[in-house]
């Protein structure tokens, strides 16, 4: 019964805006004594955003109503105090902040300065782990208790807020007597992908978060958003706002009455008969409108819940006003009706008195008007298991990203979400049993001494097996400082007990194996572009031309691991002073600029390149220009920083002496040549890297290209000092 009470409180009495705040009616007036839960912060945005440029803070209440923060360098819990406001902040439009001196709380720590990147979360309620990028947030502490108390949080609706322009995300949690309650959130805004994983007793494991990169999410929003929701995307900042946080959906805006007609129909229909719905744990309710309010009575015990007046669009979107007032059972029915409005789950085609089905996700977001912002985040390709907090009552019928672990052991917060991760717990996983069973711990790339291992739930005496993803290796060391006897694991490795390492590993290192990577993209194979055209190319196929200042092309890439890559461009121009730049995040991130020399003509090709830092995963990159005035044939991304990229000294000419067919080719390429015996043939990728080499015999020759990946290649034939090159396409 206690669990049911806590669950119901969480669903109905938590603070609005989707926070995982539990009103702990059974909490004592002293600090809670439940176990500390270690939260590991993993930065998948690195190196684009380095650990030193990520700022983290933890603020909450301990005990209930007593506002505290954590010094993340020492792990010490401290009461909020006005004296903590020592950091100078921005003063937009002369706004000097609540203290009148432009000073804000010194509560943020760089991720690089948090020991082992672990936050040990004690018993605490109403908590936020705030994560900001490139700049700390500016919170103002009023005090731990009294009036006023707590802190002033970012308010992006206020043009004078000092946090305007700072990208940030947060994790909401309560570590309560009935377990850990924690969630990611898309209420208020989306600013960057996030991932969340929680481990607990009895092999408990749950996760929540985004499955795509930031660029992919922004691109998908722009391609799918219907007209009323277009303006939610802030292209300049690369974020997506909740509807009611934009002028259009506020009172007086063009969409201020977005739900108005639907709500009017509900109020009219159920003035003459009952609206009946099953709320799940809280029972079946029957209600109708009388005197402007909708009064519900629960079957069985006669409990009463009221919606005191007809709600507005803003009430429904923000869980406020008529849908956030009164006692416990009032808020139960208000939450149910608010969720049904946002999801358009209340079917007006059913007769009065018929049971409404609010609990089936297949009935959600099918008929306008509905909260399209919420539908977007609940798509299965965007959010894990289609669950997320996309509006304040999204926990109704368990659609939110909330995770509740009754006996929590540890948690991981992943900045950047789960895009491209096969095993979101890490590239290696340690298991308690030799059959990859029992307790487990995910290991991202990094170094783990004994204390870091223990913080992730690993004891050196229980590791029995480690599974390693392809392309990575794990080195176990006998001593805590990465010295002594070693054992190197690559790929899928079996039981460690026989090797004697299950109780000897005192430190370990997870690293990427050396992997050769090269990917060539034909310039005409864009996923989106602005202002350019294609034309026939002297090197074969097509090139992109008519490039003017402000034009751009976007391309999908799949980068195997975070690191430094050489990006080369095959370009031609009769102009001087031209350049291009490489971008990501829909232009928000400039990866670097390359100058293009005058090649003497639109079809006189050369290669230019630069080294750039790229994160792992699938996402879009863009080529843009402020000058224009050049052609581009292809680009290549390679982690071989010293490789010759599409060498300019090789000129592609038709090979009259050799017939190559079929072209394009699927498997075997036939050559009929008039060269002498022992002439050399080389197959190269468009970066100039040799992938196949053999000697030609006089007459017919067959080359098996089955093992080559699809794409364009160069056939280079050398005989008596003469070289000819021809382009082929492998299907």
Secondary structure, 3 states (H helix, E strand, C coil): CHHHHHHHHHHHCCCCCCCCCCCCCCCCCCCCCCCCEEEEEEECCCCCCCHHHEEEEEEEECCCCCEEEEECCCCEEEECCHHHEEEECCCHHHCCCCCCCCEEECCCEEHHHCHHHEEEECCEEEEEEEEEECCCCCCEEEECCCCCCEEECCCCCCCCCCCCCCCEEEEEEEEECCEEEEECCCCCEECCCEEEEEEECCCEEEEEEECCCHHHHHHHHHHHCCHHHHHHEECCCCEEECHHHCHHHCCCCCCCCCCHHHHHHHHHHCCCCCEEEECHHHCEEEEEEECCEEEEEECCCCCEEEECCCCCHHHHHHCCHHHCCCCHHHHHHHHHHHHHHHHCCCCCCCCCCCEECCCCHHHCCCCCCCCHHHHHHCCCCCEHHHCCCCCCCCCCCCCCCCEEECCEEEEEEEECCCCCCCCCCCCEEEECCCCCCCCEEEECCEEECHHHHHHCCCCCCCCCEEEECCCEEEEEECCCCCCCCEEEEECECCCCCCCCCCCCCCEEEEEECCCCCEEEEECCCCCEEECCEEEECCCCCEEEECCECCCEEEEEEEECCCEEEEEEEEEECCCCCEEEEEEECCCCEEEEEEEECCCCCCCCCEEEEEEEEECCEEEEEEEECCCECCEEEEEEEECCCCCCCCCCCCCCCCCCCEEEECCCECCEEEEEECCCCCEEEEEEECCCCEEEEEEECCEEEEEECCCCCCEEEEEEEEECCEEEEEEEEEC
